[in-house]
């Protein structure tokens, strides 16, 4: 199946399905390779990776497919300049940059033909990124796991606002999507693709501890909290860390006290070590829409099939 949009043409992929770069969950080759093979865009998460591990993952994806893939780079990470050099040297097909401005990297990547997508959280940022020369935008709404926008504006509203602000810019929406109906909604809002994070966390190829996976499977749409305002806000599943952090915020605890709670917990502790009580269990609200663990390629195909069925079932306008 092919679903052609402005984004699929830009990226050279068959389906407007983007796998989010999800720190530990996709800091490997297996998940992005499976997604790219299935016709979407698989994305390696460079955030927590050592340089040598990142190069190895890039090589493994290239060895496994001739389809496009991407690398997500949070520009605030330690050693970001060295990672930029590495990605240019390895001529990655697609760069997804976040947590920083495009001027830091845009000219060097454009010079080697890399498609540059930039993550934004509002129309103002979208306009600035477009003016800087990025090839496309990823707009992240308040439902998203990890780092949603500070104002927590829903993807439904945020996505439409950005599509209106930069109508000619290829746009990918992220936050709250778990199936083909979500993809249909994203395209109806004016996007050319949807990005799926939490759905691919519950894939067989995701690099997550089994205890974390089980908490994701057991969660409902109301089981996430947003904590860490002013400290690097994140959306996480409810656990001891999240409840403690939320209580400190509600009680008006001093910033130093809140920071101590926040930095004592890590995503690695949850994703790698399986500490589901004190670790940061990042997840989006769509976690409650997912009830199974599947191979990533099957997830891509099921989203495409569900999209086709959803579009076919929409009421058609008629003449009076």
Backbone bond lengths (Angstrom), bond angles and torsions (degrees), N, CA, C in turn:
res aa  C-N    CA-C-N  psi(-1)  N-CA   C-N-CA  omega(-1)  CA-C   N-CA-C  phi
1 X - - - 1.454 - - 1.526 109.89 -
2 X 1.317 115.85 141.64 1.464 121.91 173.39 1.524 108.55 -125.49
3 X 1.332 115.83 140.58 1.460 122.58 173.36 1.519 105.47 -128.31
4 X 1.319 116.69 103.24 1.462 120.04 -172.31 1.523 111.31 -89.72
5 X 1.321 115.81 130.18 1.459 122.89 177.18 1.524 108.67 -140.82
6 X 1.318 116.39 176.12 1.457 121.02 175.70 1.528 111.27 -58.70
7 X 1.331 117.16 -35.81 1.466 121.29 -178.97 1.526 111.36 -74.47
8 X 1.323 117.97 -41.54 1.470 118.46 179.75 1.519 110.69 -64.87
9 X 1.338 116.58 -35.08 1.468 119.16 177.31 1.530 110.49 -67.69
10 X 1.305 116.84 -40.44 1.468 120.98 179.03 1.522 111.60 -61.73
11 X 1.332 116.16 -43.97 1.465 121.19 -173.02 1.529 113.03 -90.46
12 X 1.334 117.73 -16.58 1.455 120.37 -177.48 1.508 113.46 74.91
13 X 1.340 116.72 35.34 1.463 121.49 -179.77 1.530 109.71 -115.20
14 X 1.333 115.58 165.34 1.459 120.35 -176.44 1.523 113.19 -86.49
15 X 1.334 116.52 -31.03 1.461 121.32 -172.04 1.525 110.35 -128.41
16 X 1.324 118.38 142.19 1.469 121.59 -178.56 1.531 112.06 -80.61
17 X 1.323 114.69 54.06 1.466 122.02 -175.67 1.523 107.67 -123.63
18 X 1.323 116.64 115.08 1.452 122.61 -178.27 1.518 108.54 -110.84
19 X 1.317 116.76 129.07 1.471 121.02 174.12 1.522 107.83 -87.85
20 X 1.313 116.46 123.41 1.464 120.69 -176.95 1.529 110.99 -65.20
21 X 1.334 115.37 148.70 1.457 120.47 170.65 1.519 108.31 -78.84
22 X 1.327 117.49 109.62 1.466 122.05 -167.48 1.520 111.77 -118.82
23 X 1.300 116.86 61.92 1.460 121.90 174.84 1.523 110.80 40.55
24 X 1.328 118.57 -121.20 1.465 120.73 -173.63 1.519 112.46 -63.37
25 X 1.336 118.58 -31.47 1.463 120.70 -174.75 1.516 113.10 -64.69
26 X 1.345 117.78 -31.78 1.469 118.94 179.56 1.527 111.76 -125.95
27 X 1.329 116.51 28.66 1.468 119.98 174.15 1.524 108.66 -89.00
28 X 1.323 114.52 54.26 1.462 122.24 -179.43 1.526 108.34 -154.02
29 X 1.311 116.76 -178.04 1.462 120.42 177.55 1.520 112.20 -96.12
30 X 1.329 117.48 -28.38 1.458 120.71 -169.61 1.523 113.08 -61.34
31 X 1.314 117.63 -47.54 1.467 120.27 -177.06 1.529 111.91 -68.34
32 X 1.328 119.82 -55.07 1.472 118.02 179.00 1.519 113.83 -60.28
33 X 1.332 117.47 -34.43 1.460 120.30 178.87 1.522 110.50 -63.02
34 X 1.327 117.47 -44.72 1.462 120.97 -179.12 1.523 111.35 -64.21
35 X 1.326 117.44 -40.02 1.466 121.00 -179.20 1.532 110.56 -67.96
36 X 1.318 117.10 -45.30 1.470 119.83 -179.97 1.526 111.32 -64.78
37 X 1.315 116.76 -39.95 1.473 119.71 177.46 1.528 111.54 -60.02
38 X 1.331 116.46 -33.25 1.461 120.79 -176.38 1.520 112.92 -82.47
39 X 1.344 118.08 -4.67 1.449 120.76 175.89 1.509 115.43 110.92
40 X 1.355 117.66 -5.58 1.453 120.83 175.18 1.519 110.48 -93.83
41 X 1.326 116.31 -165.22 1.454 120.93 174.53 1.511 109.09 -110.90
42 X 1.346 115.45 109.94 1.454 120.64 173.98 1.514 110.27 -81.13
43 X 1.331 116.36 145.64 1.461 120.98 -173.63 1.526 110.47 -133.31
44 X 1.337 115.43 123.60 1.465 121.91 173.48 1.523 108.44 -81.11
45 X 1.325 117.13 132.47 1.464 121.52 178.06 1.522 109.07 -91.47
46 X 1.342 116.51 106.79 1.463 120.97 -176.58 1.522 112.83 -80.28
47 X 1.328 117.36 -13.19 1.458 120.92 -173.10 1.512 116.15 -48.21
48 X 1.343 118.94 -53.04 1.461 119.50 -176.75 1.535 114.51 -96.59
49 X 1.329 118.10 9.13 1.460 120.05 -169.07 1.522 113.02 -95.28
50 X 1.340 115.17 140.81 1.458 120.56 168.31 1.531 108.42 -70.77
51 X 1.329 115.45 154.12 1.465 120.18 -176.44 1.514 112.51 -55.37
52 X 1.334 117.08 -45.83 1.459 119.99 -176.64 1.528 111.78 -66.15
53 X 1.346 117.12 -33.46 1.465 120.34 178.18 1.524 110.66 -71.68
54 X 1.316 116.45 -35.97 1.463 120.31 178.18 1.522 110.95 -65.72
55 X 1.319 117.65 -44.25 1.462 121.34 177.77 1.528 110.19 -61.33
56 X 1.317 116.28 -41.55 1.471 119.93 179.20 1.524 110.90 -62.60
57 X 1.346 117.29 -42.79 1.463 120.56 179.16 1.522 111.08 -64.07
58 X 1.325 117.38 -42.62 1.470 121.07 177.48 1.524 110.12 -59.95
59 X 1.317 116.82 -45.49 1.469 120.78 179.60 1.526 111.47 -62.35
60 X 1.332 117.20 -39.60 1.465 120.92 -178.77 1.523 111.23 -67.86
61 X 1.334 116.93 -40.43 1.463 118.90 177.63 1.527 110.08 -64.65
62 X 1.329 116.33 -43.53 1.473 119.79 179.54 1.522 111.04 -63.07
63 X 1.325 117.22 -36.65 1.459 120.36 -179.87 1.523 111.51 -70.01
64 X 1.349 116.56 -25.26 1.464 120.61 -174.77 1.507 115.18 -93.69
65 X 1.352 117.43 -16.04 1.459 119.51 -177.96 1.522 109.88 -159.52
66 X 1.331 114.88 153.78 1.461 119.58 171.82 1.523 111.10 -101.02
67 X 1.338 116.81 9.56 1.454 121.56 -179.93 1.523 110.41 -83.05
68 X 1.332 117.98 155.48 1.469 120.80 179.39 1.526 112.28 -62.42
69 X 1.310 115.70 151.28 1.465 123.06 173.71 1.522 107.36 -145.75
70 X 1.322 116.35 168.04 1.449 120.50 -179.12 1.515 111.92 -128.22
71 X 1.329 114.51 166.70 1.460 122.59 171.70 1.516 107.37 -127.41
72 X 1.325 116.07 128.64 1.464 121.69 176.22 1.520 109.75 -94.57
73 X 1.332 116.19 127.68 1.460 121.30 -179.96 1.526 110.53 -126.03
74 X 1.343 117.98 111.02 1.468 120.18 169.97 1.531 108.11 -72.91
75 X 1.309 116.92 118.39 1.455 120.74 -171.72 1.525 113.54 -69.75
76 X 1.337 117.25 -12.20 1.457 120.11 178.38 1.526 112.87 -85.23
77 X 1.325 117.89 -10.37 1.464 119.76 -174.42 1.527 110.82 -64.39
78 X 1.307 114.75 150.57 1.461 120.63 177.40 1.529 109.33 -61.20
79 X 1.322 116.21 132.23 1.456 120.63 179.58 1.513 114.06 77.37
80 X 1.349 117.83 23.04 1.468 120.53 -177.40 1.528 111.87 -59.61
81 X 1.341 117.34 -37.49 1.470 119.66 -179.22 1.528 111.44 -63.62
82 X 1.323 116.44 -38.16 1.467 120.31 178.53 1.526 110.65 -68.39
83 X 1.342 116.72 -37.31 1.462 119.92 178.25 1.524 110.20 -67.31
84 X 1.327 117.57 -37.73 1.460 120.54 175.98 1.527 109.95 -59.27
85 X 1.329 116.47 -45.97 1.474 119.79 177.88 1.523 110.80 -58.27
86 X 1.321 115.99 -42.18 1.469 121.15 -178.54 1.523 110.97 -64.60
87 X 1.326 117.37 -43.43 1.465 121.09 -178.76 1.530 111.26 -67.43
88 X 1.320 116.60 -34.99 1.463 119.56 176.10 1.522 110.23 -68.49
89 X 1.303 116.76 -42.98 1.459 120.75 178.80 1.523 111.00 -59.98
90 X 1.332 116.42 -37.29 1.460 121.20 -178.32 1.531 112.93 -91.47
91 X 1.322 116.60 1.70 1.460 122.67 174.79 1.531 113.08 46.90
92 X 1.325 115.64 59.07 1.462 119.37 179.70 1.529 109.27 -65.83
93 X 1.333 117.92 142.50 1.469 120.01 -176.62 1.524 113.67 -65.81
94 X 1.343 116.07 -39.53 1.462 120.62 -174.93 1.525 109.27 -135.21
95 X 1.326 116.72 131.84 1.454 122.76 173.19 1.526 108.72 -110.19
96 X 1.321 116.01 130.34 1.462 121.32 171.69 1.522 106.50 -114.98
97 X 1.325 116.93 110.68 1.460 121.88 -176.18 1.525 109.81 -107.17
98 X 1.331 115.40 144.53 1.462 120.40 -179.04 1.521 109.62 -144.92
99 X 1.323 114.98 166.51 1.467 121.98 174.24 1.524 112.53 58.75
100 X 1.319 116.63 46.74 1.462 121.29 178.64 1.515 110.14 167.63
101 X 1.335 117.23 175.01 1.455 120.95 -176.66 1.516 113.06 -92.46
102 X 1.342 117.84 151.18 1.463 121.73 -177.18 1.516 114.45 -70.52
103 X 1.321 118.83 -20.49 1.460 120.09 -178.28 1.529 111.99 -60.96
104 X 1.324 116.25 -21.56 1.455 121.56 -179.25 1.523 112.46 -64.49
105 X 1.336 117.02 -27.09 1.464 119.68 -169.96 1.516 115.50 -135.37
106 X 1.326 118.45 -18.55 1.457 121.78 -160.70 1.526 113.63 -59.41
107 X 1.328 118.47 -45.39 1.466 119.95 -173.80 1.518 111.99 -65.11
108 X 1.326 117.23 -40.09 1.466 120.60 -177.26 1.522 111.56 -68.08
109 X 1.313 117.82 -39.82 1.465 119.92 179.93 1.527 111.46 -74.03
110 X 1.319 116.68 -38.81 1.460 119.03 178.72 1.535 110.77 -62.79
111 X 1.332 115.83 -31.66 1.466 120.19 -178.17 1.523 112.28 -65.93
112 X 1.336 117.59 -24.90 1.466 120.25 -179.67 1.526 112.14 -105.66
113 X 1.333 117.19 6.55 1.461 120.51 174.98 1.506 115.96 86.23
114 X 1.329 118.08 10.48 1.466 120.70 176.56 1.521 109.79 -71.34
115 X 1.331 116.94 134.56 1.461 121.64 173.93 1.530 107.91 -77.19
116 X 1.321 116.80 125.97 1.463 121.89 -174.79 1.528 110.74 -108.81
117 X 1.323 115.97 113.82 1.460 122.57 174.05 1.527 108.26 -106.33
118 X 1.316 116.56 139.16 1.464 119.98 -178.48 1.527 109.93 -123.42
119 X 1.328 115.86 135.63 1.461 122.02 -178.87 1.527 109.38 -84.28
120 X 1.336 116.21 129.40 1.463 121.36 -178.94 1.527 109.53 -131.59
121 X 1.351 114.39 161.57 1.463 119.72 -177.73 1.524 112.11 -127.94
122 X 1.325 117.09 14.90 1.448 119.77 179.60 1.510 111.32 -175.28
123 X 1.341 116.55 166.17 1.462 121.24 -176.40 1.523 111.83 -65.33
124 X 1.341 117.49 -36.81 1.460 119.90 -179.83 1.524 111.30 -62.88
125 X 1.338 116.23 -45.92 1.464 120.09 178.11 1.524 110.70 -64.82
126 X 1.327 116.42 -36.62 1.466 120.58 179.44 1.522 110.72 -62.45
127 X 1.326 117.14 -43.70 1.460 121.15 179.57 1.527 111.21 -63.28
128 X 1.332 116.89 -42.52 1.462 120.50 179.98 1.525 111.13 -65.24
129 X 1.344 116.77 -41.58 1.462 119.96 179.41 1.529 110.61 -65.81
130 X 1.323 116.45 -40.06 1.466 120.08 178.34 1.519 110.55 -63.26
131 X 1.324 116.54 -43.43 1.462 120.60 178.95 1.529 111.92 -64.21
132 X 1.339 116.54 -30.19 1.468 120.43 179.36 1.523 112.26 -73.81
133 X 1.342 116.94 -15.03 1.458 120.02 174.71 1.511 116.81 105.50
134 X 1.343 118.20 16.33 1.465 118.79 177.96 1.525 109.34 -66.51
135 X 1.331 115.50 158.23 1.464 120.64 -177.59 1.521 112.70 -86.05
136 X 1.324 116.94 -23.40 1.454 120.90 -178.51 1.518 109.91 -166.87
137 X 1.332 115.19 167.61 1.458 121.94 -176.55 1.520 110.99 -124.45
138 X 1.328 115.71 147.61 1.459 121.81 169.21 1.524 106.56 -117.70
139 X 1.325 116.59 115.13 1.463 122.02 -179.52 1.519 109.08 -98.95
140 X 1.330 115.85 123.28 1.459 121.86 -175.72 1.528 109.55 -105.82
141 X 1.321 116.46 120.91 1.456 121.74 -179.18 1.519 113.65 -92.56
142 X 1.325 115.58 175.28 1.461 121.75 -172.64 1.512 115.01 -65.91
143 X 1.328 118.57 -19.11 1.464 120.39 179.76 1.521 113.32 -74.69
144 X 1.326 116.41 -13.92 1.464 120.83 -170.52 1.514 112.72 -68.09
145 X 1.324 115.70 150.20 1.449 121.36 170.73 1.512 110.19 -79.81
146 X 1.313 116.62 174.87 1.456 118.99 -178.78 1.509 110.08 72.31
147 X 1.338 117.10 -117.50 1.467 121.72 -173.70 1.528 110.98 -112.15
148 X 1.338 118.54 89.85 1.461 120.77 175.19 1.528 109.75 -76.98
149 X 1.342 117.30 169.29 1.466 119.33 178.68 1.526 111.26 -66.43
150 X 1.323 116.08 150.54 1.463 121.45 -174.24 1.529 112.61 -57.31
151 X 1.333 116.98 -36.38 1.465 119.99 -176.99 1.528 112.55 -83.77
152 X 1.320 117.33 -6.83 1.467 123.43 178.66 1.534 112.75 56.86
153 X 1.331 116.49 32.81 1.468 119.66 174.98 1.529 108.40 -66.50
154 X 1.322 116.69 134.85 1.458 120.58 -176.32 1.525 111.22 -65.25
155 X 1.315 116.07 155.16 1.463 121.43 177.87 1.527 110.89 -59.94
156 X 1.326 117.08 -34.98 1.464 122.01 179.42 1.522 111.00 -56.39
157 X 1.325 117.44 -43.42 1.465 122.02 -177.50 1.526 110.93 -86.66
158 X 1.327 116.19 -46.84 1.464 120.59 -178.37 1.522 111.40 -59.99
159 X 1.321 116.22 -46.20 1.456 120.34 -178.33 1.508 112.46 -60.97
160 X 1.330 116.26 -41.72 1.472 119.11 179.96 1.527 110.70 -67.53
161 X 1.350 116.47 -38.46 1.463 120.16 179.88 1.524 111.15 -63.37
162 X 1.325 116.74 -41.94 1.463 120.18 -179.34 1.522 110.71 -71.59
163 X 1.315 117.16 -38.44 1.468 120.02 177.39 1.527 110.95 -61.10
164 X 1.317 117.15 -34.87 1.464 120.96 177.85 1.529 111.40 -74.85
165 X 1.343 116.32 -34.97 1.464 120.40 -177.08 1.525 112.07 -71.55
166 X 1.334 116.70 -36.72 1.476 121.13 -178.37 1.533 108.31 -131.64
167 X 1.328 117.31 70.25 1.469 121.04 -170.74 1.516 115.05 -64.00
168 X 1.324 118.40 -22.56 1.461 120.57 -177.76 1.528 113.06 -95.88
169 X 1.321 117.24 -2.48 1.470 121.56 -176.32 1.529 110.79 -89.53
170 X 1.338 118.72 127.69 1.466 119.88 173.63 1.527 110.66 -54.40
171 X 1.332 116.13 129.97 1.462 121.55 -171.74 1.520 111.21 -129.16
172 X 1.308 115.19 135.45 1.464 123.41 175.11 1.522 106.86 -119.22
173 X 1.329 117.42 131.80 1.457 121.52 178.67 1.517 110.11 -103.17
174 X 1.332 115.48 144.19 1.460 121.47 -177.02 1.524 109.63 -140.58
175 X 1.336 115.49 139.02 1.455 120.37 177.79 1.512 111.47 118.25
176 X 1.335 117.09 105.64 1.455 121.66 176.68 1.512 115.18 96.85
177 X 1.336 117.95 1.70 1.468 120.71 -177.00 1.530 110.83 -98.16
178 X 1.329 116.05 131.79 1.460 120.26 -179.22 1.513 113.05 -137.20
179 X 1.335 117.90 -10.06 1.462 120.09 -174.58 1.521 110.28 -154.55
180 X 1.338 115.26 -172.86 1.453 120.17 -176.68 1.511 114.18 -68.94
181 X 1.317 117.58 -28.19 1.459 119.59 175.20 1.522 110.65 -65.34
182 X 1.329 115.85 -37.59 1.455 119.43 175.31 1.513 111.90 -64.11
183 X 1.323 116.53 -40.80 1.461 120.25 176.60 1.520 110.65 -61.02
184 X 1.329 117.28 -43.57 1.463 120.70 178.50 1.534 110.68 -60.51
185 X 1.330 116.41 -39.89 1.464 120.37 178.70 1.517 111.03 -64.07
186 X 1.334 117.00 -43.03 1.466 120.89 179.82 1.522 110.96 -60.61
187 X 1.322 116.53 -44.56 1.462 119.60 -179.49 1.526 111.13 -68.94
188 X 1.333 117.39 -33.53 1.459 120.46 177.42 1.523 111.57 -66.90
189 X 1.328 117.70 -28.06 1.458 121.88 -179.70 1.521 112.64 -78.69
190 X 1.322 116.76 -9.19 1.459 120.17 178.74 1.508 114.37 112.79
191 X 1.326 117.61 3.03 1.459 120.95 177.43 1.520 110.06 -83.84
192 X 1.344 114.22 164.93 1.452 119.83 176.23 1.509 112.83 -107.03
193 X 1.331 116.96 0.74 1.468 122.16 178.42 1.516 108.48 -171.00
194 X 1.330 115.27 165.25 1.464 121.98 172.11 1.520 108.76 -121.28
195 X 1.317 114.97 146.48 1.459 120.75 175.69 1.525 108.91 -104.28
196 X 1.324 115.21 132.68 1.461 122.00 -177.01 1.524 108.94 -115.37
197 X 1.321 116.90 121.47 1.456 121.30 178.75 1.512 111.77 -107.90
198 X 1.326 116.32 -69.93 1.465 121.24 -175.97 1.525 111.73 -56.98
199 X 1.331 118.37 -37.88 1.463 120.95 178.93 1.529 110.68 -58.21
200 X 1.336 117.73 -40.22 1.465 120.28 -179.24 1.532 112.76 -82.40
201 X 1.329 117.56 -14.54 1.459 118.76 169.75 1.531 110.09 -63.41
202 X 1.324 115.01 -31.20 1.456 120.07 177.44 1.526 110.32 -97.12
203 X 1.323 114.66 49.71 1.461 122.40 170.27 1.528 107.92 -115.00
204 X 1.300 116.08 158.08 1.471 119.50 -179.01 1.518 112.11 -65.74
205 X 1.324 116.53 -27.14 1.460 119.64 -175.26 1.523 113.34 -86.62
206 X 1.331 118.14 -11.72 1.465 120.41 -178.69 1.527 109.94 -63.20
207 X 1.324 115.51 141.41 1.462 121.36 -177.73 1.530 109.54 -90.02
208 X 1.338 115.32 77.44 1.451 121.31 -177.64 1.526 110.62 -133.18
209 X 1.320 116.22 145.62 1.453 121.52 174.69 1.528 109.53 -64.64
210 X 1.328 116.70 145.69 1.463 120.58 -178.08 1.532 112.35 -59.44
211 X 1.330 117.36 -34.05 1.465 119.83 179.21 1.526 111.10 -64.15
212 X 1.310 117.00 -37.77 1.467 122.37 176.47 1.528 109.39 -65.40
213 X 1.316 116.99 -46.69 1.471 120.73 178.73 1.527 110.87 -56.00
214 X 1.329 116.30 -43.46 1.460 119.45 -177.47 1.513 111.40 -65.19
215 X 1.338 117.05 -38.94 1.459 119.39 177.31 1.528 110.36 -63.72
216 X 1.319 117.20 -37.85 1.461 120.33 176.35 1.522 111.29 -63.33
217 X 1.325 116.72 -44.11 1.459 121.09 -179.96 1.527 111.66 -62.70
218 X 1.320 117.08 -35.40 1.465 121.46 -175.50 1.519 113.11 -82.50
219 X 1.331 118.08 -12.22 1.462 121.47 -171.21 1.528 112.32 -79.34
220 X 1.326 114.95 152.08 1.466 122.21 173.08 1.526 109.29 -105.85
221 X 1.316 116.98 175.81 1.460 120.47 -178.79 1.525 111.86 -66.70
222 X 1.349 117.94 -17.11 1.466 121.66 -178.44 1.524 112.67 -99.62
223 X 1.325 117.45 9.90 1.470 120.58 -172.64 1.523 113.88 -97.91
224 X 1.337 118.12 19.84 1.463 119.62 176.00 1.523 110.27 -113.01
225 X 1.321 115.04 156.58 1.461 122.87 175.30 1.517 108.95 -130.62
226 X 1.320 116.98 150.87 1.455 121.73 171.18 1.525 107.46 -104.91
227 X 1.316 116.70 121.00 1.461 121.73 -178.15 1.530 109.43 -134.41
228 X 1.334 115.00 166.59 1.457 120.21 175.93 1.506 114.80 85.83
229 X 1.323 117.77 26.69 1.465 120.06 178.90 1.526 109.98 -59.14
230 X 1.330 115.24 128.33 1.449 120.91 -177.68 1.516 114.31 83.74
231 X 1.327 116.87 -4.00 1.465 121.56 -177.14 1.515 112.74 -122.10
232 X 1.340 116.45 1.20 1.462 120.85 -172.67 1.514 109.23 111.76
233 X 1.321 115.91 59.51 1.462 123.25 -169.81 1.529 112.88 -51.82
234 X 1.332 115.77 139.02 1.462 121.45 -179.09 1.527 110.35 -138.86
235 X 1.335 115.11 153.14 1.466 120.98 170.68 1.519 107.73 -103.12
236 X 1.327 116.26 125.67 1.460 122.41 -174.68 1.522 109.98 -136.65
237 X 1.333 115.19 162.34 1.456 120.23 170.59 1.526 109.89 -70.09
238 X 1.322 115.35 150.53 1.460 120.21 175.99 1.528 109.83 -65.05
239 X 1.304 116.73 128.22 1.462 123.32 170.92 1.521 107.10 -156.63
240 X 1.315 117.64 -171.25 1.455 120.07 -175.65 1.528 111.33 -61.01
241 X 1.349 116.38 -42.93 1.459 118.70 178.03 1.521 111.30 -60.18
242 X 1.343 117.26 -50.09 1.459 121.13 -175.71 1.523 111.57 -62.25
243 X 1.326 117.10 -41.30 1.462 120.52 -179.89 1.526 111.14 -67.48
244 X 1.334 116.70 -39.99 1.465 120.49 178.24 1.523 110.63 -64.84
245 X 1.329 116.04 -44.03 1.453 120.89 -179.74 1.529 110.93 -65.08
246 X 1.326 116.60 -43.54 1.455 121.13 179.73 1.526 111.37 -62.77
247 X 1.320 116.10 -41.65 1.468 120.18 179.58 1.528 110.94 -63.71
248 X 1.331 116.99 -41.19 1.464 120.78 178.92 1.523 110.73 -62.83
249 X 1.334 116.58 -39.19 1.463 120.32 178.95 1.528 111.14 -67.63
250 X 1.319 116.54 -43.35 1.455 120.45 -178.79 1.532 111.91 -68.03
251 X 1.325 116.03 -31.06 1.459 120.75 179.42 1.527 113.06 -81.77
252 X 1.333 116.86 -3.78 1.452 120.08 179.02 1.517 113.52 73.38
253 X 1.325 117.29 32.77 1.464 120.89 -179.97 1.526 109.94 -61.34
254 X 1.343 115.53 151.07 1.455 121.15 179.35 1.525 110.36 -61.18
255 X 1.335 116.33 152.89 1.457 120.12 -177.72 1.524 111.65 -57.17
256 X 1.303 117.82 -39.52 1.464 120.61 -178.98 1.526 110.89 -60.70
257 X 1.334 116.63 -41.13 1.462 120.62 179.61 1.526 110.97 -68.20
258 X 1.325 116.17 -41.72 1.469 119.70 178.71 1.525 111.43 -65.96
259 X 1.322 115.85 -40.28 1.460 119.70 179.52 1.528 111.02 -62.92
260 X 1.322 116.55 -38.50 1.465 120.26 -179.71 1.526 110.94 -61.74
261 X 1.330 116.45 -41.29 1.473 120.30 177.51 1.522 110.25 -66.44
262 X 1.325 115.60 -43.14 1.465 121.27 -173.93 1.524 111.98 -65.70
263 X 1.313 117.60 -45.91 1.469 120.22 -175.50 1.524 112.32 -79.38
264 X 1.334 117.49 -16.55 1.470 119.79 178.50 1.527 111.38 -72.04
265 X 1.326 116.31 -19.33 1.464 121.46 178.68 1.523 109.31 -104.99
266 X 1.334 116.76 143.88 1.464 120.33 179.18 1.522 110.51 -134.32
267 X 1.326 114.97 157.08 1.464 120.96 173.08 1.518 110.31 -67.95
268 X 1.323 117.06 -36.84 1.459 120.13 179.75 1.521 111.31 -59.55
269 X 1.326 117.01 -39.34 1.464 119.90 -179.66 1.522 110.98 -58.91
270 X 1.336 116.65 -36.00 1.458 120.29 179.55 1.519 111.63 -80.95
271 X 1.334 116.31 -50.62 1.465 121.18 -171.89 1.516 112.73 -73.74
272 X 1.324 117.78 -36.23 1.461 121.66 -173.91 1.527 111.97 -100.47
273 X 1.346 116.18 -41.98 1.463 120.53 -175.55 1.519 113.27 -95.85
274 X 1.318 118.34 -15.91 1.464 120.61 178.68 1.512 114.75 81.47
275 X 1.329 118.12 20.37 1.464 121.15 177.69 1.523 108.52 -82.63
276 X 1.328 115.64 90.27 1.457 119.98 -175.29 1.524 112.49 -88.17
277 X 1.331 117.88 -0.57 1.454 121.21 175.99 1.529 111.65 -92.28
278 X 1.326 116.70 -47.02 1.456 120.75 -175.23 1.527 113.87 -108.17
279 X 1.326 118.20 -9.90 1.459 120.42 179.48 1.523 111.94 -79.49
280 X 1.324 115.33 165.32 1.464 121.19 176.90 1.529 108.41 -85.76
281 X 1.314 116.71 105.57 1.467 122.80 -178.19 1.530 109.47 -90.81
282 X 1.307 117.37 74.15 1.453 120.54 -176.99 1.529 110.50 -63.44
283 X 1.334 115.24 135.46 1.469 121.24 179.26 1.517 108.49 -168.14
284 X 1.332 116.05 150.23 1.450 121.42 176.79 1.515 111.72 -91.21
285 X 1.327 116.11 168.71 1.465 120.15 179.72 1.523 112.24 -63.26
286 X 1.324 116.90 -22.25 1.467 119.92 179.58 1.516 112.68 -68.82
287 X 1.328 117.49 -5.89 1.467 120.43 179.42 1.526 111.24 -54.67
288 X 1.327 116.36 -33.78 1.454 119.81 -179.70 1.514 114.43 -74.42
289 X 1.322 117.37 -5.97 1.465 121.84 177.52 1.524 112.29 -94.96
290 X 1.334 116.58 -4.63 1.466 121.62 -175.29 1.522 109.09 -112.72
291 X 1.329 115.91 128.11 1.458 118.70 -176.78 1.505 114.51 -127.85
292 X 1.332 118.21 15.07 1.456 119.39 -179.21 1.522 110.59 -152.15
293 X 1.323 114.45 162.95 1.459 122.63 175.28 1.520 107.23 -111.26
294 X 1.335 116.94 122.33 1.456 122.19 -176.25 1.516 110.16 -130.01
295 X 1.325 117.93 160.31 1.467 119.35 169.14 1.521 109.73 -58.57
296 X 1.321 116.86 142.73 1.459 120.73 -175.16 1.531 112.15 -59.09
297 X 1.327 117.11 -37.91 1.459 119.74 178.19 1.515 111.93 -62.54
298 X 1.333 117.55 -37.93 1.464 121.16 177.02 1.518 111.17 -66.05
299 X 1.339 116.43 -35.37 1.465 119.84 177.49 1.524 109.87 -62.90
300 X 1.326 117.17 -45.75 1.469 120.77 178.28 1.522 110.29 -57.49
301 X 1.322 116.79 -48.28 1.463 120.32 -177.47 1.527 111.64 -65.15
302 X 1.338 117.11 -38.25 1.464 119.69 -179.24 1.523 111.00 -68.56
303 X 1.333 117.47 -37.02 1.470 120.15 176.40 1.522 109.82 -62.01
304 X 1.332 116.78 -43.88 1.463 120.33 179.96 1.527 111.46 -63.54
305 X 1.326 117.17 -43.60 1.465 120.53 179.19 1.528 111.02 -64.09
306 X 1.341 116.08 -43.60 1.464 119.83 -179.70 1.525 111.04 -65.57
307 X 1.321 116.33 -35.13 1.463 120.30 176.57 1.526 109.91 -61.16
308 X 1.328 116.62 -48.40 1.461 120.38 -178.79 1.520 110.85 -60.58
309 X 1.331 116.35 -41.90 1.464 119.79 179.84 1.527 111.06 -67.22
310 X 1.336 116.86 -39.45 1.462 120.50 -179.58 1.518 111.54 -64.66
311 X 1.333 116.24 -44.09 1.460 120.16 179.91 1.525 110.64 -65.65
312 X 1.332 116.67 -39.89 1.466 120.06 -179.69 1.524 111.65 -65.13
313 X 1.330 116.92 -28.55 1.463 120.59 -176.75 1.528 113.44 -86.70
314 X 1.324 117.97 -6.48 1.462 120.00 -178.82 1.533 110.50 -66.81
315 X 1.326 117.62 141.53 1.473 120.35 177.66 1.529 110.45 -64.01
316 X 1.296 115.62 137.55 1.453 121.17 179.08 1.527 109.63 -94.40
317 X 1.341 117.66 138.10 1.461 119.40 177.52 1.536 110.87 -66.88
318 X 1.297 116.27 148.43 1.458 121.47 178.54 1.531 110.04 -130.02
319 X 1.307 115.46 156.13 1.472 120.56 176.45 1.511 109.94 -75.93
320 X 1.329 116.67 141.43 1.476 120.19 175.79 1.531 109.92 -70.45
